[in-house]
Each structure stands twice: as structure tokens, then as C-alpha cells.
């Protein structure tokens, strides 16, 4: 299932517009904060699909029957660009366990690149709900490789893939290569094109550089 939240008018569209805006992008603090707020919105929408249970809560005046999450998810992100959105997801699911994937593009002389994974930190994922985020779903290769590394730690009962911006090519790649049918994609918006260097067009640029500064 693919859910594109930007197809409905909401504050999510305002935050995405600011992420895209080259003038507003000069303020890296605001860029990170907008990514964080988007993570919170995605978390709220995902929460509607999770399992809930009744719990009696003792108040100062009596007992209230409340709904609480039946199980906490595991929140995973691909470093480094995903950190602000990860924080937004964690703000909402503040008792969740966390996973981190260190992955990067290793460029070749011919201009192409391979995705390299150097490090994975994760709890067991057996019988848990996994939320894996990466702000940009360009080719989709990082997401699939990251997921395959994570499931070495166990098999989740369902996976939620979260990206602020995706390309049509990236969405198609995930649909063809995801090694399970038990997943949902949550996207802010989907753009049509990729550049020769696999950047989304119109996209917003390099999310990691805009959030944390340029790299060598």
C-alpha cells in the first residue's frame, strides 16, 4: 500500500514547500525543524494503523478506560540525512526502540555509484512493527539495502517505509525489490524525474548537506 499524504491539503504541504524553497534552505535550523515536524505528522498518521488496547488509568477522581498502543514500534533511519525526521518520529513514539543504518553512495569514475553499508545498530525485530525512514527515496536502492540489513536482526510483522520526497523510479524499485508484502509506503510527495546523478527533480537538493552542512 502506498499513501501519499501530500495529495490532501494539510500543514504537511506547507513544510514540504519550505524544504524545497532555496531561500528558506539557507536556514539549516529551520530545514531540520521542518523535517522533524514532518516526522511527527507521519508518526501520527501511522499510529492510526497500529494495534491498540484498553487500559484502566487511575486518575485523581476515579478510573478512566483509555486506549494505549499494544506494542511500541522500532524506528530505524539511514544516516545522516534521516536524523531530523527520525527525531520527529521519536517525539511521537517516545518509548520506541531505535535502529540506525550507516549507508553512503560510493561513486565510481564513470559517474555511477554503489550503495555501501558500513554499520547497523538494531534491537531484535522479531514480531515487531518497523518504521524505517529516509527523507529522499531517489533510486530506492538505499532503502532496500538498508531493510535487508535490518532483517538480519529479525523479521518484523509489518514495515512502514517513510520518505518526504520520492521519485517514481524509487517507488517502482521498492515495489519490485522489497522482500516482503507486509509493508506500507508513506510519502509526502512523488516527483517525476531523477538527474544523471540520481537526485530527485524538482526535489530539494541534498537533504544531508542542507541539514548538517556540506561534506567532502
N, C-alpha and C positions, 0 to 999 in steps of 0.2 A: 504494500500500500504506500502511495506517495501523497503527502499532504503539503501543499504549498500555501503557507499562511498569508503570504503577500497578495494572494488572489482576493482576499477580503480586506476592506479598508479598516485599518487599526493603527495604533501608535507604532506597531512594528514597521510599517511602511515609512513613517517619519524617521525612525532611527536608521533604516537602511539607506534612505535618501541622504542623510548626513554622513554615513560611512562612505558613500560614493562621491560626495562633494569634495573636489580637490582643494577648495579654500578651507573648509572645515577640517579636512585631513591634516592641516598644519598643526592642529592642536592634538597631540598624541594622547593627552589625558582624556579629552572628550572622545576620541576614537575608541580607546579602551573601555570607557564607561558605556558607550553605546553598544559595544559588543557584549558587555556584561548584562546590560538591560535586555538585550535580545535573548541571551541565555535564560534569563528569568522568565521571559514570555514563553519560550519553547518549553521550559520546565512546567509551567502552568498548564499548557495545552497537553503535554504528555501525561501529566498527572490524572487527567480525566479518563485515561485509558487503563490505568493501573488498578490493581485489586485493593479493595477497601474492606474494613471490618468494623463492627460496632464495638465500642469500649465505654464502660461506665466511668465517668470522670467525677471525682468528688469536688464540689465547689464549696464556697463558704456557707451556702444556704441549702445544699442538697446534693443530688446526684443527677448528672446530665448524661444522656446517651449520645455519644459522639462517634463520628466516623474517623478512622485513622488508617494510614497505609498499612496493608497487611505485611508487606516486606519493603525494605529500602532498596533502591537500585544501586548499581555500581556505575559511577560516572567515569568515563575514560576520555582522554583527549590526546591529540597529536601535537607535540611540542614543535615550535614555541608559540606559533600564531594562535593556537586554540586556548591559551591560558585565560584570557579575559572572559571568553564565553563559558569556559569551564567554571570560572568563579561564579558567573551568573546562575548556572545550573545548580552549583553547590549552595548558593544562597537560598534557593528554594528547597532542594533536597539536602538539608543541612545535617542530616545524620547518615548520609550515603557514604559507602566506601569509594575509593578512588583508584583509577589506573592511569598510567602515563606511558606514552609511546614516543621515543625519540626517533624521528624519521626525517630524512632530508633528501633533496634532489642531488644526485651525483652526476654532474654534467660531463658529457663526452666531447671530444674535439669536433665531432661532426654536428654539434648543436643539440643532439638528443640527450636524454638523461635516464638514469635508473633511480628507483626509489630504494634507499638504503635504510634499514632499521638497525640502530646501534644498541638500544636499551628498552626494556619493557619492565615496568613495575606494576604488579596487579595482585589483588587477592584472588581466591578461588571464585570462578564464575559459575560453577555448577548450580543449576536450579535458581539462578538469579536473573533479574532484569538488567540488561546492559544498555547504557546510554553512551554512545560514542560520538564525539563532536570534532569537527574540523571546520573552521569558518568558510573555507573555499573548497568546493568539490569541483575541481577542474577536470583532470583526466579520470579521476575516480581511483587511480592506482594506489595512492597512499591510503585511502580508506579501506580498500580490500586487503592490502598487505598488512595494515595495522590490525584489522579484525582477525586475520588468520594467525597473527602472532598472539593475540589475546586469547583465542580459544585453545591455545596450548595450556591455559590456566583453568580450563573447564568449559562446559557448554551451557550458555545462558538459555533460559526458557523463551526469551524474546529479546530482540535487539532493536533499539531506536537509534537511527542514524540522523544526526543533526548537522545542518550546514546553513549558513546565512545566505550564501550565493552558490549556485551550481550552474554548470553548463549542461546542455542537452547531451553532449558526449559523455560527460561524467555520470549523469543519471543512467544512461544506457549501459555504461560499463559496469556500474554497480549491479544493475538488474541482471546482467549476463553472468557475472562472476561471483556474486555473493553465494557462499557455500551453504546457505540455509534459506528456507522460505519464511522462517519466523522472524521477520523484520519489518519495520516501518521507517520510511524516509520522511523527515521533517525538514522542509526547505523554506527559506524566506522568499527567494525569487530564483527563477531559472533564466539564464541568458543564452543566446543562440550560438555564440562563436567562441573559439579559442584561437589565440595567436600561435605563431610558429613555435614560440617558447612555452606554450601551454598556459598562458594567462587568459582568464575569462574576459570577454568583451561584451558589453562595456565594463562590467566588473567594477573593481575599485582599486586595483593595483596589488601590491604585495602586502597582505594583511600583517604579516610578522614585522616587516620593516616599519609600517605605519604605526604599529602599536608600540614597538620597542626600539626603533632606530635601525639604520641600515647595517648590513653585515658585509664582511669581505667575501 
